[in-house]
Amino acid sequence: DTPSIPPALKNTKLGFIAYSKGKRATYYMQIFPDAHKKMRIRGESDEDFRKKFTAERSRQFDICEATENLMNVKVPSLSERYRIYTDENYSVKPKDGRILNHAIEEHTRLLKKVEEKLEQVKNHDIALFNSKGSKLKEGNEFQHAFNTSQIQSLEKLKTTVNKNKGTLENKLSDFKQIFKGIHYIFISQAKKKKKKTLKRQTKESNNALIKIWPGFIRNVL
């Protein structure tokens, strides 16, 4: 819910939105009072604060949307799709090789997205501290609190995806060990069958030519 905004802050010069409709504008006004309290530096002009706040509220909303999409849609969807294969008790089957490879590729791509977002937030947070990295610069408490919360959420997502990816890689390793011999036997049998078929087809072709041209073998030789 949108918090009650003090009359003193109901000023568009500070970034106040009189009629906040829609998800983005509602979020902006939800964080507005706390942002003004923690971000505004003593002596800072309304205009300077507004510029700083409008940039920060947009950054936070975009990150929230990305994190929520990863947390509520992409990670759960991928986990559910390959749930049977990430079960520790699942025994691999001959048809699982291609499925496991594809599952690992999908988890690798998703992990990259999580790591990129995590790195983005971490890099922003580092810039909030002084050159020694030991103390927050004035007016950065609000941004740091948000970053800390997002980093924790993204780290959990990273752990989840990494765990599932590791399980799938172990299953693929099991698959290769169990079915490697069967694979080679199948390939060997296929080659023998192909060679036998080719030999039979060649013989049939030669016999047909002999009927048409009795001197075929003599002329070829």
BELNORCOR-V966892 format. One record per backbone hydrogen bond with DSSP energy under -0.5 kcal/mol. CO is the residue of the C=O (numbers start at 1). NH is the residue of the N-H. E is the energy in kcal/mol with one decimal. If there is no record, write none. Layout:
co=[CO:CO]
nh=[NH:NH]
e=[E:E]
//
This chain:
co=[4:6:6:7:9:11:11:12:16:18:19:22:23:24:25:26:27:28:29:31:32:33:34:35:35:36:38:41:45:46:47:48:49:50:51:52:53:54:55:56:57:58:59:60:61:62:63:64:65:66:67:68:69:69:70:73:74:75:76:77:78:80:82:82:87:90:93:94:95:96:97:98:99:100:101:102:103:104:105:106:107:108:109:110:111:112:113:114:115:116:117:118:119:120:121:122:123:125:126:128:130:135:137:140:141:142:143:144:145:146:147:148:149:150:151:152:153:154:155:156:157:158:159:160:161:162:163:164:165:166:167:168:169:170:171:172:173:174:175:176:179:180:181:182:183:184:185:186:187:188:189:190:191:192:193:194:195:196:197:198:199:200:201:202:203:204:205:206:207:208:209:213:215:216:217]
nh=[6:9:10:10:11:14:16:15:18:20:21:26:27:28:29:30:31:32:33:35:36:37:38:39:40:40:141:44:49:50:51:52:53:54:55:56:57:58:59:60:61:62:63:64:65:66:67:68:69:70:71:72:73:74:75:77:78:79:80:81:82:83:85:86:90:92:96:97:99:100:101:102:103:104:105:106:107:108:109:110:111:112:113:114:115:116:117:118:119:120:121:122:123:124:125:126:127:128:129:137:133:130:140:144:145:146:147:148:149:150:151:152:153:154:155:156:157:158:159:160:161:162:163:164:165:166:167:168:169:170:171:172:173:174:175:176:177:178:179:180:183:184:185:186:187:188:189:190:191:192:193:194:195:196:197:198:199:200:201:202:203:204:205:206:207:208:209:210:211:212:213:216:219:220:221]
e=[-0.6:-1.9:-0.6:-1.1:-2.9:-2.2:-1.5:-0.8:-0.6:-0.6:-1.3:-2.1:-2.0:-2.4:-1.9:-1.6:-1.8:-0.8:-0.6:-2.7:-2.6:-1.9:-2.1:-3.0:-0.5:-1.0:-0.5:-2.3:-2.3:-2.7:-2.3:-1.9:-3.3:-3.0:-1.6:-1.9:-3.1:-1.3:-2.0:-2.8:-2.2:-2.2:-2.1:-2.7:-2.5:-2.1:-2.9:-2.8:-2.0:-2.0:-3.0:-3.1:-1.5:-2.3:-2.4:-2.3:-2.3:-2.6:-2.5:-2.0:-1.6:-1.2:-0.6:-1.3:-2.1:-0.5:-2.2:-0.5:-0.6:-2.9:-2.1:-2.2:-2.4:-2.3:-2.0:-2.2:-2.3:-2.3:-2.1:-2.2:-2.5:-1.8:-1.6:-2.2:-2.6:-2.4:-2.0:-2.5:-2.6:-2.0:-2.0:-2.4:-2.6:-1.8:-2.2:-2.2:-1.4:-1.4:-1.5:-3.0:-1.8:-2.6:-1.5:-2.3:-2.2:-1.7:-2.6:-2.6:-1.7:-2.3:-2.9:-1.9:-1.8:-2.8:-2.4:-1.7:-1.9:-2.5:-2.2:-2.2:-2.6:-2.6:-2.3:-2.2:-2.6:-2.6:-2.2:-2.3:-2.2:-2.0:-2.1:-2.3:-2.0:-2.3:-2.4:-2.3:-1.9:-2.8:-2.7:-0.9:-2.3:-2.1:-2.2:-2.3:-2.4:-2.5:-2.5:-2.3:-2.3:-2.2:-2.4:-2.4:-2.5:-2.4:-2.4:-2.4:-2.1:-2.2:-2.6:-2.2:-2.1:-2.4:-2.1:-2.3:-2.3:-1.9:-2.0:-2.3:-1.7:-1.6:-3.7:-2.5:-2.7:-2.5:-2.5]
//
